[in-house]
Amino acid sequence: MTEIQEAAPALASNSQRRVVYRHALLTRVTHWINLLCVIVLLMSGLQIFNAHPALYWGQYGADADRPLLEIGANETSSGQLTGFLKIGAATLPTTGVLGASDNADGDVVERGFPRWITLPGFRDLSLGRRWHFFFAWLFVANLLVYYVGGLASGHLRRDLLPSREQLRPKPLLHDIADHLRLRFPRGDAALRYNPLQKLAYLGVIGVLLPVMILTGLTMSPGMDAILPWLVDLFAGRQSARTIHFIAANLIVLFIFIHVAMVLLAGPINEIRSMITGKFAIVPEAKHE
Amino acid sequence: MSSFQIPRRRLLALGAASLGSALLGGCDRLSEAPDFQAFLASAESLTYRSQRLLGGGHSMAREFTAADLSPVFKVNGTRVPEGEDYAALVESNFADWRLRVDGLVVKPLELSLADLHALPQRTQITRHDCVEGWSAIGKWTGVPLAAVLERAALLPAARFVVFHCADMYEHALDGNGQYYESIDLIDAFHPQSILALSLNDAPLTVGHGAPLRLRVERQLGYKQAKYVMRIQLTDRLGDIGRGKGGFWPDRGYEWYAGI
């Protein structure tokens, strides 16, 4: 139990510190399986995206149609490749990262996303699809287990649904101010998720992840025949592909914020609680 | 408690480390291992069986209106099949072209373009989805595949319909570079599975697969074989090409391309 003292050396001497069982086994197991799935899906998804690095809106979209977003490369008169990212009318130079980047031999080649972020690293659409669809099945199964378990145990309602009190403007503003000052709850208050945290988790679990699955299914011609409303829900297959990409970016944004919060709130205690379930409560220094 | 925790901690550290190294490069080696590829590919049969269970023979691909047509329908894959044989067919406007239907059928057929035009026709405005990610909407007219298969009359052992094409897509060392594709009988007898003779009210151009291409509307673009020369009914795919049921399936892509 030495990590607890490492986690909060200044306050440990009060010996008011308690260890509580915070995360149920189901939450912990599904969290880490989900992390594995999301990373594989993001990286293999970029491999698939690289096969046609342009996004459209509507039912159709191909070379002759105007994209919303496009990643590509131009060749300069001296034969050098320069990468670009085009969003609407704006064009950004992105050589080295987007459009043109190194291959395994160190030569600059035309490539949507760079090899260090795609799965596999070398260009292979068929393998990217193999990875993507295998882990998509695992991801969906894992999420279903989490939903069913979370509803049955009351975890979703008890831990994630914000209370009416939490959603009132004053506590919300207070919570936003606390986040901006990087002040984190101590003592028993740390046991409950704060409103922004609840909204972020619910937004990912209840909105972004289902949107990823549904837009993914909308790209499947077989599923479009089985569930025609999917195509209408997302205003076309190419719109669904665009939404799939945007939602994936929002998930990446969430991961960055989530990891930053874990690091700021006490990474050892937080990560251990998601592995063993045990979370150390550090008493509040003083009441506000 | 601590005697229990240490090995577990070590295990977790090991797990985290192996995950990290796997993600930082090991994945490429994993991707290249045939056993691992086969493991990942197991998801394909899950997808196939799920979509068959949910949609089976009945679910229809969306049919659009003329207002939804793509201004330009992209030509992809082979643009012009190589070789004098195909060039001669184009030269004669496919007058001597014949579609052979053989294999596990009661009555093998040889059909000219005129024969195909004399059969019932179906027109459908559908979305073509390339495995690369783009889509195009086109208006296809042609003979329902079922009408041709009914005339040939399948033997009970027939399980797959194989489409042999005129285009050599790759000069492969093992001689298996000829384009071909195959579908199961559920897709073969689906009302929207047609042997298309025209795109957007004009006879198929060479780029789009003249004189005949397959449309299997609930699957991806690489299943829509162009330049169809011969339709073979078979009970197995293992002895055709490299044995995976199609040019792209032989090269790692899913045989069932409903996703």
Boltz contact constraints between the chains, C-beta under 6 A:
constraints:
  - contact:
      token1: [A, 51]
      token2: [B, 132]
      max_distance: 6.0
  - contact:
      token1: [A, 51]
      token2: [B, 133]
      max_distance: 6.0
  - contact:
      token1: [A, 52]
      token2: [B, 132]
      max_distance: 6.0
  - contact:
      token1: [A, 52]
      token2: [B, 133]
      max_distance: 6.0
  - contact:
      token1: [A, 52]
      token2: [B, 134]
      max_distance: 6.0
  - contact:
      token1: [A, 59]
      token2: [B, 68]
      max_distance: 6.0
  - contact:
      token1: [A, 60]
      token2: [B, 70]
      max_distance: 6.0
  - contact:
      token1: [A, 60]
      token2: [B, 135]
      max_distance: 6.0
  - contact:
      token1: [A, 60]
      token2: [B, 136]
      max_distance: 6.0
  - contact:
      token1: [A, 60]
      token2: [B, 137]
      max_distance: 6.0
  - contact:
      token1: [A, 61]
      token2: [B, 134]
      max_distance: 6.0
  - contact:
      token1: [A, 62]
      token2: [B, 74]
      max_distance: 6.0
  - contact:
      token1: [A, 62]
      token2: [B, 134]
      max_distance: 6.0
  - contact:
      token1: [A, 62]
      token2: [B, 136]
      max_distance: 6.0
  - contact:
      token1: [A, 63]
      token2: [B, 74]
      max_distance: 6.0
  - contact:
      token1: [A, 64]
      token2: [B, 72]
      max_distance: 6.0
  - contact:
      token1: [A, 119]
      token2: [B, 27]
      max_distance: 6.0
  - contact:
      token1: [A, 120]
      token2: [B, 28]
      max_distance: 6.0
  - contact:
      token1: [A, 120]
      token2: [B, 31]
      max_distance: 6.0
  - contact:
      token1: [A, 121]
      token2: [B, 28]
      max_distance: 6.0
  - contact:
      token1: [A, 126]
      token2: [B, 252]
      max_distance: 6.0
  - contact:
      token1: [A, 126]
      token2: [B, 253]
      max_distance: 6.0
  - contact:
      token1: [A, 127]
      token2: [B, 31]
      max_distance: 6.0
  - contact:
      token1: [A, 130]
      token2: [B, 40]
      max_distance: 6.0
  - contact:
      token1: [A, 130]
      token2: [B, 41]
      max_distance: 6.0
  - contact:
      token1: [A, 133]
      token2: [B, 43]
      max_distance: 6.0
  - contact:
      token1: [A, 134]
      token2: [B, 40]
      max_distance: 6.0
  - contact:
      token1: [A, 134]
      token2: [B, 43]
      max_distance: 6.0
  - contact:
      token1: [A, 137]
      token2: [B, 43]
      max_distance: 6.0
  - contact:
      token1: [A, 137]
      token2: [B, 46]
      max_distance: 6.0
  - contact:
      token1: [A, 220]
      token2: [B, 259]
      max_distance: 6.0
  - contact:
      token1: [A, 221]
      token2: [B, 129]
      max_distance: 6.0
  - contact:
      token1: [A, 221]
      token2: [B, 218]
      max_distance: 6.0
  - contact:
      token1: [A, 222]
      token2: [B, 51]
      max_distance: 6.0
  - contact:
      token1: [A, 222]
      token2: [B, 218]
      max_distance: 6.0
  - contact:
      token1: [A, 222]
      token2: [B, 258]
      max_distance: 6.0
  - contact:
      token1: [A, 225]
      token2: [B, 55]
      max_distance: 6.0
  - contact:
      token1: [A, 225]
      token2: [B, 59]
      max_distance: 6.0
  - contact:
      token1: [A, 225]
      token2: [B, 60]
      max_distance: 6.0
  - contact:
      token1: [A, 225]
      token2: [B, 61]
      max_distance: 6.0
  - contact:
      token1: [A, 225]
      token2: [B, 218]
      max_distance: 6.0
  - contact:
      token1: [A, 226]
      token2: [B, 54]
      max_distance: 6.0
  - contact:
      token1: [A, 226]
      token2: [B, 55]
      max_distance: 6.0
  - contact:
      token1: [A, 226]
      token2: [B, 59]
      max_distance: 6.0
  - contact:
      token1: [A, 228]
      token2: [B, 62]
      max_distance: 6.0
  - contact:
      token1: [A, 237]
      token2: [B, 135]
      max_distance: 6.0
  - contact:
      token1: [A, 238]
      token2: [B, 135]
      max_distance: 6.0
